[in-house]
């Protein structure tokens, strides 16, 4: 049975898209058929997986606004078993258009319902906001993965996100849970990273993954080549971290 995970944090620059791309890549490499749904109008997951948004006929915009089945939108990637439902520039107007549509919070869930067991994992890359696109992702998801940067103000806005998850669970999607919190951009040379990591683990009470993603130039470079780190530099520390995270995620269920 497919498990849908929304990767979200309303703060930008926390490694959300990097996590979606690389976790999905390693899940697929481990033999788990995986779909990435790019719900961010910036489209970084789309370009990071080597897909040219300008050449696309359809995108997740069509799934949300025109109710096109998700299976009709997917494109392949450089990794066998990893597909992408891409973003497109038109998605930037979807927040406004959704307001007037019936069942506006459930449009993504309805589109995903037609996948008919093609995937075991679906990872949704959410925009850095808590608007209707993110609410659609949370309504469609079984769980939430929250990346948190190990720097100052790491917990800023986290309570707002947790409250949003709670409201969606109570009003729209009772199965929604926090799958885990991922510490990203960890710099082992500084006391700050260790202090922030300890604070997040204390605050989030057992939901934090053991895997910690280091600050890495190679991770930052990989999207410009349209490749996940597993193909760009599989020997790097960032690659090892996301490989370990995929194992941890699959083990947690």
C-alpha positions as CSV (number, residue, x, y, z in Angstrom):
1,X,0.0,0.0,0.0
2,X,1.3,3.4,-0.9
3,X,2.5,5.8,1.8
4,X,2.3,9.5,1.1
5,X,4.6,11.9,2.9
6,X,4.5,15.6,2.8
7,X,7.8,17.3,3.3
8,X,7.2,20.7,4.7
9,X,8.4,23.7,6.7
10,X,7.2,27.2,6.1
11,X,10.8,28.4,6.6
12,X,12.8,28.5,3.4
13,X,16.3,27.3,3.1
14,X,16.0,24.3,5.5
15,X,16.8,21.6,2.9
16,X,13.3,20.6,2.1
17,X,13.7,20.1,-1.6
18,X,17.1,18.6,-1.2
19,X,15.6,16.1,1.2
20,X,12.7,15.2,-1.1
21,X,15.0,14.6,-4.1
22,X,17.7,12.6,-2.3
23,X,15.4,10.6,0.0
24,X,13.3,9.6,-3.0
25,X,16.4,8.7,-5.0
26,X,17.7,6.3,-2.4
27,X,14.3,4.8,-1.8
28,X,14.1,4.0,-5.5
29,X,17.6,2.6,-5.5
30,X,16.6,0.4,-2.7
31,X,13.9,-1.1,-4.9
32,X,10.9,1.0,-3.6
33,X,8.9,2.5,-6.5
34,X,8.7,6.2,-5.6
35,X,7.0,9.3,-6.9
36,X,8.0,12.9,-6.2
37,X,5.2,15.4,-6.4
38,X,6.5,18.9,-6.9
39,X,3.9,21.2,-5.4
40,X,6.3,24.2,-5.0
41,X,5.8,26.9,-7.7
42,X,9.6,27.5,-7.7
43,X,9.9,24.0,-9.2
44,X,13.3,23.2,-7.6
45,X,12.5,19.5,-7.2
46,X,11.6,19.4,-10.9
47,X,14.8,21.0,-12.1
48,X,16.8,19.1,-9.5
49,X,15.7,15.9,-11.0
50,X,16.8,17.1,-14.5
51,X,13.4,18.0,-15.9
52,X,12.9,21.2,-17.9
53,X,9.7,22.9,-16.7
54,X,9.4,25.0,-19.9
55,X,9.1,21.9,-22.0
56,X,6.2,20.3,-20.1
57,X,2.6,20.1,-21.4
58,X,1.2,19.3,-17.9
59,X,2.1,19.7,-14.3
60,X,0.7,19.4,-10.8
61,X,-1.2,22.6,-11.6
62,X,-3.4,20.5,-13.9
63,X,-4.0,18.0,-11.2
64,X,-5.1,20.6,-8.7
65,X,-7.2,22.9,-11.0
66,X,-8.4,20.6,-13.8
67,X,-8.5,17.4,-11.8
68,X,-6.2,15.6,-14.2
69,X,-5.2,12.2,-12.7
70,X,-1.7,12.2,-11.3
71,X,-0.8,9.2,-13.4
72,X,-1.3,11.2,-16.5
73,X,1.3,13.8,-15.4
74,X,4.3,11.8,-14.3
75,X,7.6,11.8,-16.1
76,X,10.6,9.5,-15.6
77,X,14.0,10.5,-14.1
78,X,17.6,9.3,-14.3
79,X,16.9,6.7,-11.6
80,X,14.8,3.7,-12.5
81,X,11.8,3.4,-10.2
82,X,11.8,7.2,-9.4
83,X,9.1,9.2,-11.2
84,X,8.2,12.9,-11.0
85,X,4.9,14.8,-11.1
86,X,6.5,18.1,-12.1
87,X,5.8,21.7,-11.2
88,X,5.3,24.5,-13.7
89,X,5.2,28.3,-13.6
90,X,1.4,28.2,-13.8
91,X,1.3,26.7,-10.3
92,X,2.2,30.1,-8.8
93,X,-1.5,31.2,-9.5
94,X,-3.0,28.0,-8.0
95,X,-3.3,29.4,-4.5
96,X,-5.7,32.1,-5.7
97,X,-7.6,29.8,-8.1
98,X,-8.2,27.1,-5.5
99,X,-10.1,29.5,-3.2
100,X,-13.1,29.4,-5.4
101,X,-13.1,25.7,-6.3
102,X,-15.2,23.0,-4.6
103,X,-13.4,20.6,-2.3
104,X,-10.4,22.9,-2.5
105,X,-8.4,21.2,0.2
106,X,-8.9,17.7,-1.3
107,X,-7.9,18.3,-5.0
108,X,-4.5,16.7,-4.6
109,X,-5.8,13.7,-2.7
110,X,-8.3,13.0,-5.4
111,X,-5.7,13.2,-8.1
112,X,-3.4,10.8,-6.2
113,X,-6.2,8.3,-5.6
114,X,-5.9,7.1,-9.2
115,X,-2.3,5.9,-9.0
116,X,-3.5,2.3,-8.6
117,X,-0.6,0.9,-6.7
118,X,2.1,2.1,-9.1
119,X,4.2,3.4,-6.2
120,X,5.0,2.4,-2.6
121,X,6.1,5.8,-1.6
122,X,5.0,9.3,-2.7
123,X,7.0,12.3,-1.4
124,X,5.4,15.8,-1.8
125,X,7.7,18.8,-1.9
126,X,5.6,21.6,-0.4
127,X,6.1,25.4,-0.9
128,X,7.7,27.4,2.0
129,X,4.3,28.6,3.3
130,X,1.2,27.2,5.0
131,X,-1.3,28.1,2.2
132,X,-3.7,26.0,0.2
133,X,-1.0,24.2,-1.6
134,X,0.5,22.9,1.6
135,X,-3.0,22.2,3.0
136,X,-3.7,20.1,0.0
137,X,-0.5,18.1,0.6
138,X,-1.3,17.6,4.3
139,X,-4.8,16.5,3.4
140,X,-3.4,13.9,0.9
141,X,-0.6,12.7,3.2
142,X,-0.3,9.9,5.7
143,X,2.6,11.6,7.4
144,X,4.7,14.7,7.5
145,X,8.5,14.9,7.3
146,X,9.8,18.2,8.8
147,X,13.4,19.3,7.9
148,X,14.9,21.6,10.5
149,X,18.2,23.5,9.9
150,X,20.6,23.2,12.9
151,X,21.2,27.0,13.1
152,X,19.8,29.9,15.1
153,X,16.0,30.2,15.1
154,X,15.7,26.5,14.1
155,X,12.5,26.2,16.1
156,X,11.0,29.5,14.9
157,X,7.7,28.8,13.4
158,X,7.7,25.2,14.3
159,X,4.8,25.5,16.7
160,X,2.7,27.2,14.0
161,X,3.5,24.2,11.7
162,X,2.6,21.7,14.3
163,X,-0.7,23.5,15.0
164,X,-1.5,23.5,11.3
165,X,-0.9,19.7,11.2
166,X,-3.1,19.3,14.2
167,X,-5.9,21.4,12.6
168,X,-5.7,19.4,9.4
169,X,-5.8,16.2,11.4
170,X,-8.9,17.3,13.3
171,X,-10.8,18.8,10.3
172,X,-9.6,17.2,7.1
173,X,-7.4,14.2,7.5
174,X,-7.6,12.2,10.7
175,X,-4.8,9.7,9.7
176,X,-2.1,12.5,9.4
177,X,0.9,12.0,11.7
178,X,4.4,13.4,12.0
179,X,6.6,10.8,10.4
180,X,9.8,12.4,11.6
181,X,11.9,15.6,12.0
182,X,15.2,15.7,10.1
183,X,18.1,17.7,11.2
184,X,19.8,19.3,8.2
185,X,22.9,21.5,7.5
186,X,24.7,20.1,10.5
187,X,28.2,21.5,11.0
188,X,30.1,19.2,13.4
189,X,32.8,21.9,13.8
190,X,30.5,24.2,15.8
191,X,29.0,23.9,19.2
192,X,25.9,25.6,17.9
193,X,24.8,22.7,15.7
194,X,25.2,20.3,18.5
195,X,23.2,22.6,20.9
196,X,20.4,23.1,18.3
197,X,20.2,19.4,17.6
198,X,19.9,18.7,21.3
199,X,17.2,21.3,21.7
200,X,15.2,20.0,18.7
201,X,15.4,16.4,20.0
202,X,14.2,17.6,23.4
203,X,11.4,19.7,22.0
204,X,10.1,17.1,19.4
205,X,10.0,14.2,21.9
206,X,11.2,11.1,20.0
207,X,10.1,12.1,16.5
208,X,13.6,13.2,15.3
209,X,15.4,10.8,12.9
210,X,18.8,9.5,14.1
211,X,20.2,10.4,10.7
212,X,21.7,14.0,10.6
213,X,22.4,15.6,7.2
214,X,25.7,17.5,7.2
215,X,26.3,20.9,5.6
216,X,27.7,19.9,2.2
217,X,29.0,21.7,-0.9
218,X,28.3,18.6,-3.0
219,X,24.7,18.5,-1.9
220,X,24.3,22.1,-2.9
221,X,26.0,21.5,-6.3
222,X,24.0,18.4,-7.3
223,X,20.7,20.2,-8.3
224,X,22.5,22.5,-10.8
225,X,23.4,19.3,-12.7
226,X,19.9,17.9,-12.5
227,X,21.0,14.9,-10.4
228,X,20.4,13.6,-7.0
229,X,23.5,13.2,-4.8
230,X,23.3,9.4,-5.4
231,X,24.4,9.9,-9.0
232,X,26.3,13.2,-8.6
233,X,28.7,12.1,-5.8
234,X,27.7,8.8,-4.2
235,X,30.9,8.8,-2.0
236,X,30.1,12.2,-0.4
237,X,29.0,12.6,3.2
238,X,25.7,14.0,2.1
239,X,25.1,10.9,0.0
240,X,25.9,8.6,2.9
241,X,23.5,10.6,5.1
242,X,20.5,10.4,2.7
243,X,21.2,6.7,2.1
244,X,21.0,6.2,5.8
245,X,17.8,8.3,6.0
246,X,16.2,6.1,3.3
247,X,16.9,3.0,5.4
248,X,15.6,4.7,8.5
249,X,12.4,5.9,6.8
250,X,11.7,2.5,5.2
251,X,12.3,0.8,8.6
252,X,9.9,3.1,10.4
253,X,7.2,2.3,7.8
